[in-house]
């Protein structure tokens, strides 16, 4: 939901100033795919298979998005600034959706 707030803030900014822009909505910290998979395993309690593979030619060694511009122009900051909280929130949403779909 907080991500949707960034979109609303961007629309409000556009309506007010008639200026649009490109904004990153990250929180300035990067993680490897393996770190994310391991944390998803921990949060969900699920066995998730993975294959360790070398980085492909041309792949960026890292990619980190900062929301500093969105903060300065839109007044938006990420609600979750911890990968564990992000994954827990996504998993909770998934579980709630599954209950709704089973009704």
N, C-alpha and C positions, 0 to 999 in steps of 0.2 A: 504494500500500500504506500509506503514512503516513496518508492520509485515513481508511482503515479503522481505524487505530490510535486515531484520535480517537473513533470510534464505540465501540470497545471500552472506551476510557477513560470515556466517558459511561455505558456500561452498568455498569462497575465502580463508578463514583461513585454511580449510582442504587442498586445492590445494597448498598453500604456505608452510604449516608446516607438512602436512601429519598426522595431528592429528585431531580427532573429539572429540566432547564433548556434554554434555547435558546442555541446557540453559533454565532457566525460562525467560519468556518475559513479566513479570508483571511490575508494577511500585511501589510495596511496600505498597499498601494500600488495605485493605479488606472492603467488604460491605456485608450486610445481603441481602438475597433474597428479603425481603420486601423493603429495601432501593432501590434496583434496579428496582423492579416492580413499586414503586411509582414514580421514576424518569422517567421511560419509559412512564408511564401515562402522566406525565407532558410534556415531550418532544413531544410525538405523539398526544396528545389530545384525545387519545383513552381510552375507558372504558375497562380495563383489569381486569377480575375477578380473584380472588385468594382465596385460602383457607389457613387460618392460622392453622398450624399444629405443633405439638411438634417435636423436633429433635429426629430422630431415634437413637436407641442404636447403638453405633459405629461410628456415624457421627462426624466428627471433628467439634469442636466449631468454628473454623475459619481456613481459608486457604489463605495465602498471598504469592504472588510470587514477588521476587525481581529480577530485571534484572542487578544487580551489576556485576555478572560474565560476562554477555554478553557485558556490557559496558567496563569492563577491558580487555577482550580478543578480542572481535570483534569490539569494538568502536561503538556499537549500543546502542541507548537510545530510549525509547518509545516516539512517536510523541505526543500522547495524554496522559497527566497525570492527567486528571480530568474526573470523571465518566460522568458528564454531556456532555462534549465534545465527549467522546467515543460514547455515546448513540446518540447524535445529528449526528455524522458522520455516524453511522450505519443506522440511519433512513433516512438521505439524500441519502445514497447509495441505500436503499430499494426503495425510491420514484423514483429515476432515473431509476432503473432497471424496475420498473413497467411501466414507460413511454415507455421504449424500447420494452418491451414485448407486449405492446398494439399496436405497429406499425404494 
